[in-house]
């Protein structure tokens, strides 16, 4: 085993570092905030997915035509439709333009 591999193996895990630096209450707060962020991300992904599905129905187009219009890979289109795509602001704006819509963020 190389020295580098040995050093990497000896490194503490994230959980071990958290346990040393944070109290149980602080760790619970971090976990709670992470759960909120994950839920918010899922909601955004589902919102985009729903908008794309509505666009497809309105335009009477299928998966391949959507992929062509978006000028993307079938894998990315699939992730988009499943609500699994991790989109940038630029890609959301491009998607909106393809659908003939304006993208905007609403905080509720």
C-alpha angles and dihedrals in degrees: 000000000000123000090246091054090048092052092048091049090051093053115109119247122247089254091054092050091048091050091054097044105035135053118235088257092052091048090051090051091050090049091048092051091048090051090052092051092048091050091049091050092050091050091052092048091050091048092054091045091051092049091051092048090051090049091052092050093047093048092040092229132143135221097278094050091048090051090051093048092048090046090222139118123281088241092058091046090051092050089048093053093045091052092245101111118117099214130191122221088254093054091048089052091049091048091051091050092052089051091047092245139115118242119224136164120232120192111206 
